[in-house]
Each structure stands twice: as C-alpha cells, then as structure tokens.
Amino acid sequence: MFWFLGELDYGRENCFSFWGREIMRINWVEEMRQFAKECASLYKKIFLVWDLGAGKTTFVQWFMEWLWHNPDIVHSPTYTYLNIYHDEILHLDLYRLESESDFVEKWILDQMLSYEIILVEWPRFEEMYRDEERVTIKIEKISEQEREITIS
C-alpha cells in the first residue's frame, strides 16, 4: 500500500498536496485500518473532523492497535466527553460542548494539556488549544466504499 502522510510520499496515484494540505482517496474497508496505523506512527495529537457515524471511533480503535493496546477498550466518549486509555491516551468527543466556558469548566483544556497522545472527535474551540504538533484529519464520504481524506 502507498501512503502520503507527513513528509512521506510513496507514489500513491490518488494523493496530492494542495496549499499545505495532503489529500488522498482510499477504500474505507480495505485501507482505513492501515491509514489509522500510519497515523499512530506519525502523529500524537489528532483532531478528527468527520460526519456523524462515519467511523471516528473505529479509527481510534485501529489507532490503538498500532500502539499495542486492545482496541476493544475503545468506546465513543460522546456522553462522557472523554476516555483515558492506559493512563497515556486521551480520547475526547466535544460534540456536546456548547461554549468555551464548558470547555474550561469541564476541565477539558487541562486534560488536553496533560496528555502526550490526544484524539479529538468533533473538535471545537480549537483556538483555545494551540499546539504545533496537532494535525486535523477530515474525512468525507464519497461513496459507501470510498473516502477522501484531507490532512492539515
């Protein structure tokens, strides 16, 4: 398989760079697991921008596999806002946050500053969390089997 992440470009035909963003199309079923593992080897702070039910939590499970953790421990943090795995990985879902004050009052910003590996579903109030290492992965559903990924 060919991947185009970070500074790596192994010649994948459907990858290109545009205005500082890397864009590629992949087969959801066949290639997404490998994409998640590649991300786990390259990135420590990821904001996931996808539609509802598009596979964000599945991505986190596959990400965890690469780090030698049991993916079965990963559950969507939709109602709890956050899950912590093995005291080292913070998994957030900010979909239900309504304001910047919620972000602070629920200690989410403090949590984000305390962990080296962070995966955020439905990122909001990004201006409150600035980190040079952070990448945003946006996935759009092209068809049942195909997704377009933009990394910025």
NORSUL-V511775 format. One record per residue. N is the residue number from 1. OMEGA is omega as a letter, one per 30 degrees, with the letter a starting at -180 (* if undefined). NEAR is the number of other C-alpha atoms within 12 Angstrom. Layout:
N,OMEGA,NEAR ; N,OMEGA,NEAR
This chain:
1,a,18 ; 2,a,19 ; 3,l,30 ; 4,a,30 ; 5,a,34 ; 6,l,26 ; 7,a,15 ; 8,l,17 ; 9,a,19 ; 10,l,15 ; 11,l,14 ; 12,a,19 ; 13,a,16 ; 14,l,22 ; 15,l,24 ; 16,l,25 ; 17,a,22 ; 18,l,12 ; 19,l,10 ; 20,l,14 ; 21,l,21 ; 22,a,29 ; 23,l,30 ; 24,l,34 ; 25,a,31 ; 26,l,33 ; 27,a,24 ; 28,a,27 ; 29,a,18 ; 30,a,15 ; 31,a,24 ; 32,l,32 ; 33,l,28 ; 34,l,27 ; 35,l,36 ; 36,l,37 ; 37,l,26 ; 38,l,27 ; 39,a,36 ; 40,l,31 ; 41,a,21 ; 42,a,24 ; 43,l,30 ; 44,a,31 ; 45,a,35 ; 46,l,38 ; 47,a,40 ; 48,a,40 ; 49,a,33 ; 50,l,28 ; 51,l,19 ; 52,l,18 ; 53,a,17 ; 54,l,26 ; 55,l,27 ; 56,a,37 ; 57,l,34 ; 58,l,28 ; 59,a,40 ; 60,l,44 ; 61,a,31 ; 62,l,30 ; 63,l,37 ; 64,l,37 ; 65,a,25 ; 66,a,23 ; 67,l,25 ; 68,l,16 ; 69,l,20 ; 70,a,17 ; 71,a,22 ; 72,l,17 ; 73,a,21 ; 74,l,29 ; 75,l,28 ; 76,l,32 ; 77,a,26 ; 78,a,23 ; 79,l,14 ; 80,a,18 ; 81,a,30 ; 82,l,32 ; 83,l,31 ; 84,a,28 ; 85,l,27 ; 86,l,18 ; 87,a,15 ; 88,a,20 ; 89,l,32 ; 90,l,36 ; 91,a,44 ; 92,l,43 ; 93,a,35 ; 94,a,34 ; 95,a,27 ; 96,l,21 ; 97,a,26 ; 98,a,16 ; 99,l,16 ; 100,l,21 ; 101,l,15 ; 102,a,19 ; 103,a,29 ; 104,a,19 ; 105,l,14 ; 106,l,21 ; 107,a,18 ; 108,l,33 ; 109,l,30 ; 110,l,15 ; 111,a,28 ; 112,l,38 ; 113,a,19 ; 114,a,17 ; 115,l,23 ; 116,l,21 ; 117,a,34 ; 118,l,40 ; 119,a,46 ; 120,l,44 ; 121,a,42 ; 122,a,35 ; 123,l,37 ; 124,l,27 ; 125,a,22 ; 126,a,24 ; 127,l,11 ; 128,a,19 ; 129,a,24 ; 130,a,15 ; 131,a,18 ; 132,a,12 ; 133,a,18 ; 134,l,27 ; 135,l,32 ; 136,l,33 ; 137,l,36 ; 138,l,30 ; 139,l,36 ; 140,l,29 ; 141,l,23 ; 142,l,17 ; 143,l,15 ; 144,a,13 ; 145,a,17 ; 146,l,21 ; 147,l,29 ; 148,a,29 ; 149,l,35 ; 150,l,31 ; 151,l,33 ; 152,*,25
